Amino acid sequence: MTDNNTEKAVRTVEGRVVSNKMDKTVTVLVERQVKHALYGKYIRRSTKLHAHDAENACKEGDIVRVKEIAPLSKTKNWSVVEIVSRVAE
């Protein structure tokens, strides 16, 4: 029997805002390092995510933490949790 009170772990990742031109949406670049299968060297791989920013608070260059949510649109299924560090102005 399964317990209905257990919550699924929320996926959170950190990334850099590369675009804030949309209304209530930011594009976040998330970088990760993966080991090459044959040569063993670590390679930098990146993913661009669309994240919901309800207050339009994020600016380009900010480091933000985003969490996975139910889809809000065709491409947007992440939401900004917090702004970790602001870009210097």
TORTIDO-61610 format. One record per residue: residue number from 1; residue in three letters; y, x, z of N, C-alpha, C, O in turn. Coordinates in steps of 0.05 Angstrom, whole numbers, padded with zeros to 5 digits, always signed. Layout:
<pts>
+-----+---------+--------+--------+--------+--------+--------+--------+--------+--------+--------+--------+--------+--------+
| num | residuo |    nc2 |    nc1 |    nc3 |   cac2 |   cac1 |   cac3 |    cc2 |    cc1 |    cc3 |    oc2 |    oc1 |    oc3 |
+-----+---------+--------+--------+--------+--------+--------+--------+--------+--------+--------+--------+--------+--------+
| NUM |     ala |      Y |      X |      Z |      Y |      X |      Z |      Y |      X |      Z |      Y |      X |      Z |
...
+-----+---------+--------+--------+--------+--------+--------+--------+--------+--------+--------+--------+--------+--------+
</pts>
This chain:
<pts>
+-----+---------+--------+--------+--------+--------+--------+--------+--------+--------+--------+--------+--------+--------+
| num | residuo |    nc2 |    nc1 |    nc3 |   cac2 |   cac1 |   cac3 |    cc2 |    cc1 |    cc3 |    oc2 |    oc1 |    oc3 |
+-----+---------+--------+--------+--------+--------+--------+--------+--------+--------+--------+--------+--------+--------+
|   1 |     met | -00024 | +00017 | +00000 | +00000 | +00000 | +00000 | +00025 | +00018 | +00000 | +00026 | +00038 | +00015 |
|   2 |     thr | +00045 | +00011 | -00016 | +00069 | +00027 | -00018 | +00091 | +00014 | +00000 | +00092 | -00010 | +00003 |
|   3 |     asp | +00108 | +00031 | +00011 | +00129 | +00022 | +00028 | +00154 | +00019 | +00011 | +00163 | +00037 | -00002 |
|   4 |     asn | +00166 | -00005 | +00011 | +00190 | -00011 | -00005 | +00215 | +00002 | +00006 | +00236 | +00002 | -00008 |
|   5 |     asn | +00215 | +00012 | +00030 | +00239 | +00024 | +00042 | +00244 | +00053 | +00034 | +00265 | +00063 | +00039 |
|   6 |     thr | +00224 | +00066 | +00021 | +00228 | +00093 | +00013 | +00246 | +00094 | -00012 | +00242 | +00079 | -00031 |
|   7 |     glu | +00265 | +00112 | -00011 | +00284 | +00115 | -00033 | +00276 | +00138 | -00051 | +00265 | +00158 | -00041 |
|   8 |     lys | +00281 | +00135 | -00076 | +00276 | +00157 | -00095 | +00297 | +00178 | -00091 | +00321 | +00172 | -00086 |
|   9 |     ala | +00290 | +00204 | -00093 | +00309 | +00226 | -00090 | +00330 | +00225 | -00112 | +00323 | +00221 | -00136 |
|  10 |     val | +00355 | +00227 | -00105 | +00377 | +00226 | -00124 | +00380 | +00253 | -00137 | +00384 | +00273 | -00123 |
|  11 |     arg | +00380 | +00254 | -00164 | +00384 | +00279 | -00178 | +00414 | +00286 | -00179 | +00430 | +00269 | -00188 |
|  12 |     thr | +00422 | +00309 | -00169 | +00449 | +00318 | -00171 | +00450 | +00345 | -00183 | +00432 | +00362 | -00178 |
|  13 |     val | +00470 | +00350 | -00200 | +00474 | +00376 | -00212 | +00504 | +00383 | -00211 | +00521 | +00365 | -00209 |
|  14 |     glu | +00510 | +00409 | -00214 | +00538 | +00418 | -00214 | +00544 | +00428 | -00242 | +00527 | +00440 | -00255 |
|  15 |     gly | +00569 | +00423 | -00251 | +00577 | +00432 | -00277 | +00607 | +00433 | -00280 | +00622 | +00427 | -00261 |
|  16 |     arg | +00616 | +00442 | -00303 | +00645 | +00445 | -00309 | +00654 | +00424 | -00328 | +00641 | +00418 | -00348 |
|  17 |     val | +00677 | +00412 | -00322 | +00688 | +00391 | -00339 | +00700 | +00404 | -00364 | +00717 | +00422 | -00362 |
|  18 |     val | +00690 | +00396 | -00387 | +00699 | +00408 | -00412 | +00717 | +00388 | -00428 | +00731 | +00396 | -00446 |
|  19 |     ser | +00716 | +00362 | -00421 | +00733 | +00343 | -00434 | +00738 | +00319 | -00415 | +00720 | +00309 | -00402 |
|  20 |     asn | +00764 | +00311 | -00414 | +00771 | +00287 | -00399 | +00788 | +00268 | -00416 | +00805 | +00253 | -00405 |
|  21 |     lys | +00784 | +00269 | -00442 | +00801 | +00253 | -00460 | +00793 | +00223 | -00460 | +00810 | +00207 | -00468 |
|  22 |     met | +00769 | +00216 | -00451 | +00761 | +00188 | -00451 | +00771 | +00175 | -00425 | +00778 | +00188 | -00405 |
|  23 |     asp | +00772 | +00148 | -00426 | +00781 | +00133 | -00402 | +00758 | +00130 | -00383 | +00737 | +00119 | -00391 |
|  24 |     lys | +00761 | +00139 | -00358 | +00741 | +00136 | -00337 | +00714 | +00151 | -00344 | +00694 | +00144 | -00333 |
|  25 |     thr | +00716 | +00170 | -00362 | +00692 | +00186 | -00369 | +00700 | +00215 | -00373 | +00721 | +00221 | -00384 |
|  26 |     val | +00683 | +00233 | -00363 | +00687 | +00262 | -00367 | +00661 | +00273 | -00379 | +00639 | +00263 | -00375 |
|  27 |     thr | +00664 | +00295 | -00395 | +00642 | +00309 | -00406 | +00638 | +00334 | -00388 | +00656 | +00350 | -00384 |
|  28 |     val | +00613 | +00337 | -00377 | +00607 | +00359 | -00359 | +00587 | +00377 | -00371 | +00566 | +00368 | -00381 |
|  29 |     leu | +00593 | +00403 | -00372 | +00575 | +00423 | -00382 | +00559 | +00435 | -00359 | +00570 | +00447 | -00341 |
|  30 |     val | +00532 | +00431 | -00360 | +00514 | +00441 | -00339 | +00498 | +00464 | -00350 | +00485 | +00461 | -00371 |
|  31 |     glu | +00500 | +00487 | -00337 | +00486 | +00511 | -00347 | +00462 | +00517 | -00328 | +00464 | +00513 | -00304 |
|  32 |     arg | +00440 | +00526 | -00340 | +00417 | +00533 | -00324 | +00406 | +00559 | -00337 | +00411 | +00565 | -00360 |
|  33 |     gln | +00389 | +00573 | -00321 | +00377 | +00597 | -00332 | +00347 | +00592 | -00334 | +00334 | +00583 | -00314 |
|  34 |     val | +00335 | +00597 | -00357 | +00306 | +00595 | -00361 | +00295 | +00621 | -00370 | +00308 | +00637 | -00384 |
|  35 |     lys | +00270 | +00626 | -00362 | +00257 | +00651 | -00368 | +00244 | +00649 | -00396 | +00230 | +00629 | -00401 |
|  36 |     his | +00249 | +00668 | -00413 | +00236 | +00668 | -00440 | +00206 | +00671 | -00436 | +00196 | +00687 | -00421 |
|  37 |     ala | +00191 | +00654 | -00452 | +00162 | +00653 | -00448 | +00148 | +00679 | -00454 | +00130 | +00687 | -00439 |
|  38 |     leu | +00157 | +00694 | -00474 | +00143 | +00719 | -00482 | +00156 | +00743 | -00470 | +00142 | +00760 | -00459 |
|  39 |     tyr | +00183 | +00745 | -00471 | +00196 | +00770 | -00463 | +00205 | +00770 | -00434 | +00212 | +00792 | -00424 |
|  40 |     gly | +00206 | +00748 | -00421 | +00212 | +00748 | -00392 | +00242 | +00750 | -00385 | +00249 | +00748 | -00362 |
|  41 |     lys | +00259 | +00753 | -00406 | +00287 | +00755 | -00401 | +00298 | +00727 | -00394 | +00289 | +00707 | -00406 |
|  42 |     tyr | +00317 | +00725 | -00376 | +00330 | +00700 | -00369 | +00352 | +00693 | -00389 | +00369 | +00709 | -00395 |
|  43 |     ile | +00350 | +00669 | -00400 | +00369 | +00659 | -00421 | +00385 | +00637 | -00409 | +00374 | +00620 | -00395 |
|  44 |     arg | +00410 | +00636 | -00416 | +00428 | +00615 | -00407 | +00426 | +00591 | -00426 | +00431 | +00594 | -00450 |
|  45 |     arg | +00419 | +00568 | -00416 | +00417 | +00543 | -00431 | +00437 | +00524 | -00419 | +00442 | +00524 | -00395 |
|  46 |     ser | +00448 | +00506 | -00436 | +00468 | +00487 | -00427 | +00463 | +00459 | -00437 | +00450 | +00455 | -00458 |
|  47 |     thr | +00473 | +00440 | -00422 | +00471 | +00412 | -00429 | +00497 | +00398 | -00424 | +00510 | +00403 | -00403 |
|  48 |     lys | +00506 | +00381 | -00442 | +00531 | +00366 | -00438 | +00523 | +00338 | -00429 | +00507 | +00324 | -00442 |
|  49 |     leu | +00535 | +00329 | -00407 | +00530 | +00302 | -00397 | +00556 | +00286 | -00397 | +00578 | +00298 | -00392 |
|  50 |     his | +00554 | +00260 | -00402 | +00577 | +00243 | -00398 | +00575 | +00230 | -00370 | +00554 | +00219 | -00364 |
|  51 |     ala | +00596 | +00233 | -00354 | +00596 | +00223 | -00327 | +00618 | +00204 | -00322 | +00640 | +00207 | -00333 |
|  52 |     his | +00613 | +00184 | -00305 | +00633 | +00163 | -00298 | +00652 | +00175 | -00278 | +00644 | +00184 | -00257 |
|  53 |     asp | +00678 | +00173 | -00284 | +00700 | +00183 | -00266 | +00719 | +00159 | -00262 | +00739 | +00157 | -00277 |
|  54 |     ala | +00714 | +00142 | -00243 | +00728 | +00117 | -00240 | +00758 | +00121 | -00236 | +00774 | +00104 | -00246 |
|  55 |     glu | +00767 | +00142 | -00222 | +00795 | +00145 | -00216 | +00809 | +00163 | -00236 | +00833 | +00169 | -00233 |
|  56 |     asn | +00795 | +00173 | -00256 | +00806 | +00192 | -00275 | +00818 | +00217 | -00261 | +00839 | +00227 | -00268 |
|  57 |     ala | +00804 | +00226 | -00240 | +00814 | +00247 | -00223 | +00807 | +00275 | -00234 | +00821 | +00294 | -00227 |
|  58 |     cys | +00787 | +00278 | -00250 | +00778 | +00304 | -00260 | +00796 | +00314 | -00282 | +00805 | +00299 | -00299 |
|  59 |     lys | +00800 | +00341 | -00282 | +00815 | +00354 | -00303 | +00797 | +00375 | -00316 | +00776 | +00383 | -00304 |
|  60 |     glu | +00804 | +00384 | -00340 | +00787 | +00404 | -00354 | +00786 | +00429 | -00337 | +00807 | +00439 | -00327 |
|  61 |     gly | +00763 | +00440 | -00334 | +00759 | +00465 | -00319 | +00750 | +00461 | -00291 | +00741 | +00480 | -00278 |
|  62 |     asp | +00752 | +00437 | -00280 | +00742 | +00431 | -00253 | +00712 | +00434 | -00251 | +00698 | +00428 | -00270 |
|  63 |     ile | +00703 | +00443 | -00228 | +00674 | +00444 | -00223 | +00668 | +00419 | -00207 | +00680 | +00413 | -00186 |
|  64 |     val | +00649 | +00403 | -00217 | +00643 | +00377 | -00205 | +00613 | +00374 | -00199 | +00597 | +00388 | -00212 |
|  65 |     arg | +00606 | +00357 | -00180 | +00578 | +00351 | -00174 | +00574 | +00322 | -00185 | +00589 | +00304 | -00178 |
|  66 |     val | +00553 | +00318 | -00201 | +00547 | +00292 | -00212 | +00519 | +00283 | -00203 | +00502 | +00299 | -00199 |
|  67 |     lys | +00516 | +00256 | -00201 | +00489 | +00245 | -00194 | +00480 | +00226 | -00216 | +00497 | +00214 | -00230 |
|  68 |     glu | +00454 | +00223 | -00219 | +00443 | +00206 | -00239 | +00445 | +00177 | -00229 | +00439 | +00171 | -00206 |
|  69 |     ile | +00452 | +00159 | -00248 | +00455 | +00131 | -00241 | +00442 | +00114 | -00263 | +00433 | +00125 | -00284 |
|  70 |     ala | +00441 | +00088 | -00260 | +00432 | +00070 | -00281 | +00451 | +00071 | -00304 | +00475 | +00075 | -00300 |
|  71 |     pro | +00442 | +00069 | -00329 | +00460 | +00072 | -00352 | +00484 | +00052 | -00351 | +00480 | +00029 | -00346 |
|  72 |     leu | +00508 | +00064 | -00356 | +00532 | +00047 | -00359 | +00539 | +00042 | -00388 | +00553 | +00023 | -00394 |
|  73 |     ser | +00530 | +00059 | -00405 | +00534 | +00056 | -00434 | +00512 | +00071 | -00449 | +00492 | +00079 | -00437 |
|  74 |     lys | +00515 | +00073 | -00475 | +00494 | +00086 | -00491 | +00489 | +00115 | -00482 | +00466 | +00124 | -00481 |
|  75 |     thr | +00510 | +00130 | -00475 | +00507 | +00158 | -00469 | +00513 | +00165 | -00440 | +00509 | +00187 | -00431 |
|  76 |     lys | +00524 | +00146 | -00424 | +00534 | +00152 | -00397 | +00515 | +00142 | -00376 | +00513 | +00118 | -00371 |
|  77 |     asn | +00500 | +00160 | -00363 | +00483 | +00153 | -00341 | +00485 | +00173 | -00318 | +00466 | +00178 | -00303 |
|  78 |     trp | +00509 | +00185 | -00314 | +00515 | +00202 | -00292 | +00542 | +00193 | -00280 | +00558 | +00181 | -00294 |
|  79 |     ser | +00546 | +00200 | -00254 | +00571 | +00192 | -00241 | +00581 | +00216 | -00225 | +00565 | +00230 | -00212 |
|  80 |     val | +00608 | +00220 | -00225 | +00619 | +00242 | -00209 | +00618 | +00236 | -00180 | +00628 | +00215 | -00171 |
|  81 |     val | +00606 | +00253 | -00164 | +00603 | +00249 | -00135 | +00627 | +00262 | -00121 | +00640 | +00249 | -00104 |
|  82 |     glu | +00633 | +00287 | -00128 | +00656 | +00301 | -00116 | +00665 | +00323 | -00134 | +00651 | +00333 | -00152 |
|  83 |     ile | +00690 | +00331 | -00130 | +00702 | +00354 | -00144 | +00699 | +00378 | -00126 | +00712 | +00379 | -00105 |
|  84 |     val | +00682 | +00396 | -00134 | +00675 | +00419 | -00117 | +00699 | +00439 | -00116 | +00707 | +00447 | -00094 |
|  85 |     ser | +00710 | +00445 | -00139 | +00734 | +00463 | -00140 | +00752 | +00455 | -00163 | +00742 | +00447 | -00184 |
|  86 |     arg | +00777 | +00456 | -00158 | +00798 | +00449 | -00178 | +00804 | +00474 | -00195 | +00801 | +00496 | -00185 |
|  87 |     val | +00814 | +00469 | -00219 | +00823 | +00491 | -00236 | +00851 | +00499 | -00227 | +00867 | +00483 | -00219 |
|  88 |     ala | +00856 | +00525 | -00229 | +00882 | +00535 | -00222 | +00903 | +00526 | -00242 | +00898 | +00527 | -00266 |
|  89 |     glu | +00926 | +00517 | -00233 | +00946 | +00507 | -00251 | +00969 | +00526 | -00255 | +00988 | +00520 | -00270 |
+-----+---------+--------+--------+--------+--------+--------+--------+--------+--------+--------+--------+--------+--------+
</pts>
